[in-house]
Amino acid sequence: MTRPPPALRPPRERREPVASLARDLGVTRSTVDSRLERLTDSGTVVGFGVRIREDRDPNSIWAVTLIEVEGRANTKVIHALRGFPEVKALHSTSKPP
């Protein structure tokens, strides 16, 4: 029996970059993005998990928030978020149009 490519094997609580998935599957990043979007839109995939290191302060509150910004407002949104002292890090990705 032939084993599926690494990207199709069940992950062990990991997050795989879109570029790695695309490379392993032999497709473009935009193909992976569109397929993931279809899976989430259809309800097949209902979310993506985040694991926090165990050595973090248990009394701290940690949150990961995803924000989708349309148009050219991303610079204003980033500037506004940086104004909150509670925001420790900002990361962005781009989605193909």
N, C-alpha and C positions, 0 to 999 in steps of 0.2 A: 504494500500500500504506500502511495506517495504522500509525504508530509506536506501540509500547506506551507506557503511562504511564511517567514517570521511574522509579518504584519497581520496575518490571519489566524495565528495561534492565540489561544487565550492568554491575555496579559496577566501577570501577577502583580496586581495593584501598581501599575505604572502608567505614566503618561508618555505617549510617543509623539515627537514632533511631526507635524504634517509633512515636512520635507522627507523625514525618514520613512514614513508610511508610503509616500509617493514613490520613493526610490525602491523600497522593497516590493511594491506592487507593480512597478514598471509603468506608472501613470504620472500625469502632471499633478502639481500641487493644487491647481484649480479643480481638477477632477476629484481629488480627495475632499477638498472643501465642499464641493457641491454634493457629494455623496453623504458626507457627514451632516450637511444641512437637511438633506432629504430624510435621513434617519431620525434626526431630532424633530423635524416638522411633522413626521408621521407618527411620532410617539414611540418608535422602536427603541431609540436611545432617549432616556428620560433625564440624563444628567451626567456630569463628569465629576468625579470625586477629588478631594484634596486631602492629603495626609499631612499632619503637623508632627514635627519631631517630638519625641517623648520628653526631651530634656528642656522644653519650653516651660515657662512659668505657668503652672496650672490655674492660677488666678487671673491670668490675662485673657482677654477676649480677642480671638483672631477671626477674621472674616476675609473671604475672597469674594469680590463683587465684579461682575462682568457688566460692562456698559457698552452699548452700541451707539456710536455717534455717526449721524449722517452728514454729508456735505463737508464743509471745511471748518466745522465748529470744534474739531478736536483740540486745537491749540487753546481755545478759550476754556474748554472743559478741563484740560490738564492744568492750566494756570489756576483755575478755581479749586481743583482738588488739592493742589500743592499748598493752598492757603489753610488747610486743615492740619493742625499739628498731629492729629491722630493717624493721618495717612502716612505710613512709613515707606511705602514703595508704590510706584506706578509702572506698569508694563503695558506695552501696546503691541498689537498685531495688525496687519492690514488684510483686508478681505478683497479678493478680486471683484471688480464691478460687475 
